[in-house]
Amino acid sequence: MNKSVPRVLKGLGILVVFFLFLTSSIKVEAASERVSRISGERRFETAVSISNSGWSQANTVMITDSHNFADALAGVPLAHQLDAPILLARGNQLEPVVRAEIGRLNASRVIILGGRSAVSEEIERELTALGLVTERLEGETRFDTAQVIARELVALTNSTEAAIVNGYDFADAMSVASFAAMQGMPVYLSRGNELPAGVSFNSYQRTYIIGGEEAITNNVVSQLNNPTRLAGPTRYETNQSVIDYFNINSDHIYVATGRQFPDSLTGSVLAAKEGSPIVLTNQNEPTRIRSYISVSPWSRFTLFGGEAVVNRETHDVMLDQAVVSEMEDHIFMRTNELRRTNSLSSLEQQPLLRKGARIRSRELIEQFSHTRPDGLSFGTIFEDINYSTNGAGENIAYISVPSINLENQSLEYAQNIYDLWRESPGHYENMIRPSYNFLGVGLYIDRNRVNGTQLLSN
């Protein structure tokens, strides 16, 4: 993907202040509203809850096997193109909650993903009896079914890109499904050491291989046009690699367990509809995901599934970051108030700039300077986040307090950092520069210190 380096960098500011005491207590009530959970008693009910969250009506619904990931994950991009939620089936009859959801959606058409061993003929007859037009997309194997789905999709999108995942490992497919859907590209399943038979990959100008060499061998990669491998040591790092590569300018993420597929399977269509990624979690590693989201652009979080799959500790990690987001939004709001008092237009908030500002604030722990720890100018952050600008400025500051109390004093910390910038001529000039149109505010908290960065751009 093309990246741009800013040609003009101007307006720097540094401020350091130690606060030994703070006064009034300000609670952040709205932070809890930024973290929500979509769940149900079982995977069937969770899928229905996801459908409820994204669709008031749908002409088409997709039905897939609740215990077989392959057909549905390949079907996510097609479901997105048809604006169709994915619901789950198992056995010889529809779950009552699924039947009721199809009725609520007022659907007229159902696409069944997979053969009769996946979704039975009895269920197909039941759907027909409900007055629905049914269509089945199937092949002899999961690999063939993915190809059938891909042909349907490409007929709609004329995609020149494709993703390839290991057909026996759901995690990599989950990581790319929502991005493939957003870009209208098919997801093909591979056995790992060979390309799917019967597919002409020469028609694809770019291909994405999800997972390491153990998942998809280099022999497969060598046969593809402009291949890009997105991988990490574990499924969670692979997930992060995919998210970072596609670099969606969104402030919202969905969070799902990386140990099971149903929630992220049905949730991927909703994520694509909202233009958001899905982050996979291992609830035994809250420190890892805390570190990752603290330098990402997100300020709103939706968890898929109950506490048995995405536990309370993971929820609380998201809630902590939501509080930081409230602090950042407070500074953003005050900056625009300042501009309006100077008869200037308001700045627009950019999630990618928030991401860059958060990265810079974490870097300030190591080196408090407009020079980054690698010795380069702060302006290189725009290249890192794939953000194009012709002119940019940076304000940095930090406060130190005896102990951090986010529950009661978070907005006060934010106000203190904003006041430092407002009362400093150089920082003030940056905030009211007429040529700037966009702003990202990022905070990073380390022990008893709050670092703040503003990235402004034209």
C-alpha positions as CSV (number, residue, x, y, z in Angstrom):
1,M,0.0,0.0,0.0
2,N,1.3,3.5,-0.9
3,K,2.6,5.6,1.9
4,S,3.3,9.4,2.0
5,V,5.8,11.4,3.8
6,P,4.8,15.0,4.9
7,R,6.7,17.6,2.9
8,V,6.3,20.4,5.4
9,L,6.7,20.0,9.1
10,K,6.2,23.1,11.3
11,G,5.1,24.2,14.7
12,L,6.8,22.2,17.4
13,G,6.2,22.5,21.1
14,I,7.5,20.8,24.2
15,L,6.2,21.3,27.8
16,V,7.0,19.5,31.0
17,V,5.2,20.2,34.3
18,F,5.2,18.3,37.5
19,F,1.9,18.4,39.4
20,L,2.3,17.5,43.1
21,F,-1.4,17.9,43.9
22,L,-4.7,18.0,42.2
23,T,-8.0,19.4,43.4
24,S,-11.6,18.7,42.3
25,S,-12.9,15.2,41.5
26,I,-14.4,14.7,38.0
27,K,-15.9,11.4,37.1
28,V,-16.0,10.1,33.5
29,E,-19.5,8.7,33.2
30,A,-19.6,8.4,29.4
31,A,-16.6,5.9,29.2
32,S,-18.9,3.0,30.1
33,E,-21.1,3.8,27.1
34,R,-18.1,3.2,24.8
35,V,-17.8,-0.4,25.8
36,S,-20.7,-2.8,24.9
37,R,-21.3,-6.5,24.5
38,I,-23.3,-8.4,22.0
39,S,-24.1,-11.9,23.3
40,G,-26.6,-14.7,23.7
41,E,-27.0,-17.8,25.7
42,R,-25.6,-19.9,22.9
43,R,-23.9,-19.3,19.5
44,F,-27.3,-19.3,17.8
45,E,-28.6,-16.5,20.1
46,T,-25.3,-14.5,19.7
47,A,-25.7,-14.6,15.9
48,V,-29.2,-13.4,16.2
49,S,-28.1,-10.6,18.6
50,I,-25.5,-9.6,16.0
51,S,-28.2,-9.5,13.3
52,N,-30.4,-7.4,15.6
53,S,-27.6,-5.0,16.1
54,G,-26.9,-4.4,12.4
55,W,-30.1,-4.9,10.5
56,S,-33.6,-3.7,10.9
57,Q,-34.5,-5.4,7.7
58,A,-32.7,-7.6,5.2
59,N,-33.9,-9.1,1.9
60,T,-31.4,-11.9,2.0
61,V,-30.1,-14.0,4.9
62,M,-27.3,-16.5,4.9
63,I,-27.5,-19.8,6.8
64,T,-24.5,-21.9,7.6
65,D,-23.4,-24.7,9.9
66,S,-22.8,-23.6,13.5
67,H,-20.0,-26.0,13.9
68,N,-18.1,-25.6,10.6
69,F,-16.2,-22.4,10.1
70,A,-14.9,-22.9,6.5
71,D,-18.1,-22.3,4.5
72,A,-19.2,-19.2,6.4
73,L,-15.8,-17.4,6.6
74,A,-15.4,-17.8,2.9
75,G,-19.0,-16.4,2.6
76,V,-18.4,-13.2,4.7
77,P,-17.4,-11.0,1.7
78,L,-20.5,-12.2,-0.3
79,A,-22.7,-11.6,2.7
80,H,-21.4,-8.1,2.9
81,Q,-22.1,-7.4,-0.7
82,L,-25.6,-8.6,-0.4
83,D,-26.1,-6.8,3.0
84,A,-27.1,-10.2,4.5
85,P,-26.6,-11.2,8.1
86,I,-25.3,-14.7,8.7
87,L,-27.3,-17.0,11.0
88,L,-26.5,-20.5,12.2
89,A,-28.2,-23.9,11.9
90,R,-27.5,-27.3,13.2
91,G,-29.4,-30.6,13.0
92,N,-32.7,-31.1,11.1
93,Q,-34.6,-28.0,12.1
94,L,-34.1,-24.3,12.6
95,E,-33.7,-23.1,16.1
96,P,-36.8,-21.1,17.0
97,V,-34.8,-18.0,17.7
98,V,-33.3,-18.2,14.1
99,R,-36.7,-18.7,12.6
100,A,-38.0,-15.7,14.5
101,E,-35.1,-13.5,13.4
102,I,-35.7,-14.4,9.7
103,G,-39.3,-13.2,10.2
104,R,-38.2,-10.0,12.0
105,L,-35.9,-9.2,9.1
106,N,-38.8,-9.8,6.6
107,A,-36.3,-11.7,4.4
108,S,-37.5,-13.2,1.1
109,R,-34.3,-15.1,0.2
110,V,-32.0,-17.4,2.0
111,I,-28.5,-18.5,0.8
112,I,-27.3,-21.7,2.3
113,L,-23.6,-22.0,2.6
114,G,-22.3,-25.6,2.3
115,G,-23.6,-29.0,1.4
116,R,-26.3,-31.1,3.0
117,S,-23.9,-32.5,5.5
118,A,-23.4,-29.0,6.8
119,V,-27.0,-27.6,6.5
120,S,-29.5,-30.4,6.1
121,E,-32.2,-30.9,3.5
122,E,-34.8,-30.8,6.3
123,I,-33.8,-27.2,7.1
124,E,-33.9,-26.3,3.5
125,R,-37.4,-27.6,3.2
126,E,-38.4,-25.8,6.4
127,L,-37.1,-22.5,4.8
128,T,-39.0,-23.2,1.6
129,A,-42.2,-23.8,3.7
130,L,-41.8,-20.4,5.2
131,G,-42.2,-18.9,1.8
132,L,-38.5,-18.1,1.3
133,V,-36.6,-18.5,-2.0
134,T,-33.6,-20.7,-1.2
135,E,-30.2,-21.1,-3.0
136,R,-27.4,-23.4,-1.9
137,L,-23.7,-22.6,-2.6
138,E,-21.8,-25.8,-2.3
139,G,-18.9,-27.9,-3.5
140,E,-17.6,-31.4,-2.9
141,T,-15.2,-30.1,-0.3
142,R,-14.7,-26.9,1.8
143,F,-12.1,-25.8,-0.8
144,D,-14.6,-26.2,-3.6
145,T,-17.4,-24.4,-1.7
146,A,-15.0,-21.4,-1.2
147,Q,-14.5,-21.3,-5.0
148,V,-18.2,-21.4,-5.7
149,I,-18.7,-18.5,-3.2
150,A,-15.7,-16.6,-4.8
151,R,-17.2,-16.9,-8.3
152,E,-20.5,-15.4,-7.0
153,L,-18.6,-12.6,-5.3
154,V,-16.3,-11.7,-8.2
155,A,-19.3,-11.5,-10.5
156,L,-20.5,-8.7,-8.3
157,T,-17.3,-6.9,-7.5
158,N,-14.9,-7.7,-10.4
159,S,-12.2,-7.8,-7.7
160,T,-8.5,-7.9,-8.8
161,E,-7.4,-8.9,-5.3
162,A,-7.8,-12.1,-3.4
163,A,-6.9,-13.5,0.0
164,I,-5.7,-17.1,0.7
165,V,-5.9,-18.8,4.1
166,N,-5.3,-22.3,5.4
167,G,-8.6,-24.2,5.1
168,Y,-8.0,-26.1,8.3
169,D,-7.3,-23.1,10.6
170,F,-10.2,-20.7,11.3
171,A,-8.1,-18.0,13.1
172,D,-6.3,-16.6,10.1
173,A,-9.6,-16.6,8.1
174,M,-11.3,-14.7,10.9
175,S,-8.6,-12.1,10.9
176,V,-9.0,-11.2,7.2
177,A,-12.7,-11.8,6.7
178,S,-14.0,-8.3,7.5
179,F,-11.3,-6.6,5.5
180,A,-11.9,-8.9,2.5
181,A,-15.5,-8.0,2.8
182,M,-14.9,-4.3,2.8
183,Q,-12.7,-4.6,-0.2
184,G,-14.9,-7.0,-2.1
185,M,-12.2,-9.6,-2.5
186,P,-12.8,-13.4,-2.3
187,V,-11.2,-15.6,0.4
188,Y,-9.8,-18.9,-0.9
189,L,-9.0,-21.9,1.2
190,S,-5.8,-23.7,0.7
191,R,-4.4,-27.0,2.0
192,G,-1.3,-25.1,2.9
193,N,1.2,-26.6,0.4
194,E,-0.8,-26.1,-2.8
195,L,-3.1,-23.6,-4.4
196,P,-6.7,-24.5,-4.7
197,A,-7.2,-26.5,-7.9
198,G,-9.3,-25.1,-10.7
199,V,-8.7,-21.4,-9.9
200,S,-6.8,-19.1,-12.2
201,F,-5.0,-16.8,-9.9
202,N,-3.4,-15.0,-12.8
203,S,-6.6,-12.8,-12.9
204,Y,-5.7,-11.4,-9.5
205,Q,-3.2,-8.5,-9.6
206,R,-2.6,-8.7,-5.9
207,T,-2.9,-11.5,-3.4
208,Y,-2.8,-11.6,0.4
209,I,-1.5,-14.7,2.2
210,I,-2.7,-14.8,5.8
211,G,-0.5,-16.7,8.2
212,G,3.1,-17.9,8.3
213,E,4.9,-20.5,6.3
214,E,3.5,-23.3,8.4
215,A,0.0,-22.2,7.3
216,I,0.8,-21.4,3.6
217,T,4.1,-22.5,2.2
218,N,6.4,-20.3,0.2
219,N,5.9,-22.6,-2.8
220,V,2.3,-21.4,-2.9
221,V,3.3,-17.8,-2.5
222,S,5.8,-18.0,-5.4
223,Q,2.9,-18.8,-7.8
224,L,0.9,-15.7,-7.0
225,N,0.9,-12.1,-8.4
226,N,2.2,-9.4,-6.1
227,P,1.9,-11.6,-3.0
228,T,1.9,-10.0,0.5
229,R,2.2,-12.3,3.5
230,L,0.6,-11.0,6.7
231,A,1.7,-13.1,9.6
232,G,2.9,-13.3,13.2
233,P,4.2,-15.9,15.6
234,T,0.7,-16.6,16.9
235,R,-2.8,-16.2,15.7
236,Y,-3.1,-13.1,17.8
237,E,0.0,-11.4,16.3
238,T,-1.2,-12.5,12.8
239,N,-4.5,-10.8,13.6
240,Q,-2.7,-7.6,14.6
241,S,-0.5,-7.8,11.5
242,V,-3.6,-7.9,9.3
243,I,-5.3,-5.0,11.1
244,D,-2.2,-2.9,11.0
245,Y,-1.7,-3.5,7.3
246,F,-5.2,-2.6,6.2
247,N,-5.0,0.4,8.5
248,I,-8.7,1.2,8.6
249,N,-9.4,4.8,9.6
250,S,-12.0,3.8,12.2
251,D,-12.4,4.6,15.9
252,H,-14.4,1.4,16.6
253,I,-13.4,-2.2,17.0
254,Y,-15.1,-5.5,17.6
255,V,-13.5,-7.9,20.0
256,A,-13.9,-11.7,19.8
257,T,-12.2,-14.8,21.2
258,G,-9.4,-16.3,19.1
259,R,-10.2,-19.8,20.5
260,Q,-13.6,-20.3,18.9
261,F,-15.0,-19.2,15.5
262,P,-18.8,-18.7,15.7
263,D,-18.9,-15.2,17.2
264,S,-16.3,-13.7,14.9
265,L,-17.8,-15.6,12.0
266,T,-21.2,-14.0,12.2
267,G,-19.7,-10.8,13.6
268,S,-17.4,-10.3,10.6
269,V,-20.3,-9.2,8.4
270,L,-21.4,-6.6,11.0
271,A,-17.8,-5.4,11.4
272,A,-17.5,-5.0,7.6
273,K,-20.9,-3.2,7.6
274,E,-19.5,-0.7,10.2
275,G,-16.1,-0.4,8.6
276,S,-14.4,-1.8,11.7
277,P,-11.8,-4.6,12.3
278,I,-12.2,-7.5,14.6
279,V,-9.5,-8.0,17.3
280,L,-9.0,-11.5,18.5
281,T,-8.3,-12.0,22.2
282,N,-6.8,-14.6,24.4
283,Q,-8.3,-13.8,27.7
284,N,-5.3,-15.2,29.5
285,E,-3.1,-12.4,28.0
286,P,-4.8,-9.1,29.0
287,T,-1.4,-7.3,29.1
288,R,-0.8,-8.1,25.4
289,I,-4.1,-6.6,24.2
290,R,-3.8,-3.7,26.6
291,S,-0.5,-2.8,25.1
292,Y,-1.8,-3.2,21.6
293,I,-5.0,-1.1,21.9
294,S,-3.2,1.7,23.8
295,V,-1.4,2.7,20.6
296,S,-4.3,2.0,18.2
297,P,-6.9,4.4,16.9
298,W,-9.9,3.0,18.7
299,S,-12.1,4.7,21.3
300,R,-15.3,2.5,21.1
301,F,-15.3,-1.2,21.8
302,T,-17.9,-4.0,21.2
303,L,-17.3,-7.4,22.6
304,F,-18.8,-10.5,20.8
305,G,-20.0,-13.2,23.2
306,G,-20.5,-13.6,26.9
307,E,-18.0,-13.6,29.7
308,A,-17.3,-17.3,29.1
309,V,-15.5,-16.4,25.8
310,V,-14.5,-12.8,26.4
311,N,-14.0,-12.4,30.1
312,R,-14.6,-9.5,32.5
313,E,-10.9,-8.7,32.6
314,T,-10.8,-8.2,28.9
315,H,-13.9,-6.0,29.2
316,D,-12.1,-3.9,31.9
317,V,-9.0,-3.4,29.7
318,M,-11.4,-1.9,27.1
319,L,-13.0,0.2,29.7
320,D,-9.7,1.6,30.8
321,Q,-8.9,2.6,27.3
322,A,-12.3,4.1,26.9
323,V,-11.5,6.4,29.8
324,V,-8.3,7.4,28.1
325,S,-10.4,8.1,25.0
326,E,-12.7,10.4,27.0
327,M,-9.6,12.3,28.2
328,E,-8.4,12.7,24.6
329,D,-11.8,13.8,23.5
330,H,-11.9,16.4,26.3
331,I,-8.7,17.9,24.9
332,F,-10.0,17.8,21.4
333,M,-13.2,19.6,22.4
334,R,-11.3,22.3,24.3
335,T,-9.0,22.8,21.4
336,N,-11.9,23.5,19.1
337,E,-13.5,25.8,21.6
338,L,-10.2,27.8,21.5
339,R,-10.3,27.9,17.7
340,R,-13.9,29.1,17.7
341,T,-13.1,32.0,20.1
342,N,-10.4,33.0,17.6
343,S,-13.0,32.9,14.7
344,L,-11.4,29.8,13.2
345,S,-13.0,26.7,11.8
346,S,-13.1,23.6,14.0
347,L,-10.7,20.8,13.5
348,E,-11.9,17.3,12.4
349,Q,-10.9,14.4,14.5
350,Q,-9.0,11.6,12.6
351,P,-8.7,8.1,14.2
352,L,-5.4,7.6,12.4
353,L,-4.0,10.8,13.8
354,R,-5.2,9.6,17.2
355,K,-3.2,6.4,16.6
356,G,-0.1,8.4,15.7
357,A,-0.5,10.6,18.7
358,R,-0.8,7.6,21.0
359,I,2.3,6.0,19.5
360,R,4.2,9.3,20.0
361,S,3.0,9.6,23.6
362,R,4.3,6.1,24.4
363,E,7.6,7.0,22.8
364,L,7.9,10.0,25.1
365,I,8.4,7.6,28.0
366,E,11.7,6.6,26.4
367,Q,12.7,10.0,25.0
368,F,10.8,13.3,25.6
369,S,11.6,15.1,22.4
370,H,10.3,15.8,18.9
371,T,13.0,13.4,17.8
372,R,11.8,9.9,18.0
373,P,13.7,7.1,19.8
374,D,15.1,5.9,16.5
375,G,16.7,9.3,15.9
376,L,14.2,10.5,13.2
377,S,11.9,13.5,13.3
378,F,8.4,13.2,14.7
379,G,7.2,13.7,11.1
380,T,8.0,10.1,10.2
381,I,5.0,9.0,12.3
382,F,2.8,10.0,9.4
383,E,4.5,7.6,7.2
384,D,4.2,4.9,9.9
385,I,0.4,5.3,10.0
386,N,0.0,5.8,6.3
387,Y,-1.4,9.3,6.6
388,S,-0.7,11.8,3.9
389,T,-0.2,15.5,4.8
390,N,1.6,18.5,3.3
391,G,2.0,20.3,6.6
392,A,1.9,19.1,10.2
393,G,2.7,20.1,13.8
394,E,3.2,18.4,17.1
395,N,2.5,19.5,20.6
396,I,3.9,17.3,23.5
397,A,3.6,17.6,27.2
398,Y,3.4,15.4,30.3
399,I,2.3,15.7,33.9
400,S,3.5,13.7,36.9
401,V,1.3,13.0,39.9
402,P,1.9,11.0,43.1
403,S,-0.5,8.3,41.9
404,I,-2.9,7.8,38.9
405,N,-6.6,7.9,39.8
406,L,-8.4,7.5,36.5
407,E,-11.7,6.8,38.2
408,N,-12.0,10.2,39.8
409,Q,-9.4,12.5,38.2
410,S,-9.1,11.5,34.5
411,L,-10.7,14.6,33.0
412,E,-8.6,16.8,35.4
413,Y,-5.4,15.2,34.0
414,A,-6.7,16.0,30.5
415,Q,-7.5,19.6,31.4
416,N,-4.1,20.0,33.0
417,I,-2.3,18.9,29.8
418,Y,-4.6,21.1,27.7
419,D,-3.9,24.1,30.0
420,L,-0.1,23.6,29.5
421,W,-0.5,23.9,25.8
422,R,-3.0,26.8,25.9
423,E,-0.7,28.8,28.2
424,S,2.4,28.3,26.2
425,P,2.8,30.6,23.2
426,G,4.3,28.0,20.8
427,H,1.7,25.4,21.6
428,Y,-1.1,28.0,21.5
429,E,0.1,29.0,18.0
430,N,-0.1,25.4,16.8
431,M,-3.6,25.0,18.1
432,I,-4.9,28.1,16.3
433,R,-3.0,27.8,13.1
434,P,-5.5,28.5,10.4
435,S,-4.0,26.1,7.9
436,Y,-4.7,23.1,10.0
437,N,-7.9,21.1,9.4
438,F,-7.3,17.8,11.3
439,L,-6.3,16.8,14.8
440,G,-5.5,13.7,16.7
441,V,-5.0,13.7,20.4
442,G,-3.2,10.7,22.1
443,L,-2.5,10.1,25.7
444,Y,-0.3,7.3,27.2
445,I,-0.2,6.6,31.0
446,D,2.8,5.1,32.6
447,R,2.9,4.6,36.3
448,N,2.5,8.1,37.8
449,R,2.9,10.0,34.5
450,V,0.5,11.0,31.8
451,N,2.0,11.8,28.4
452,G,0.1,13.9,25.9
453,T,0.6,14.5,22.1
454,Q,-1.4,16.5,19.6
455,L,-0.8,15.8,15.9
456,L,-2.2,18.6,13.7
457,S,-2.3,18.5,9.9
458,N,-3.7,20.4,7.0
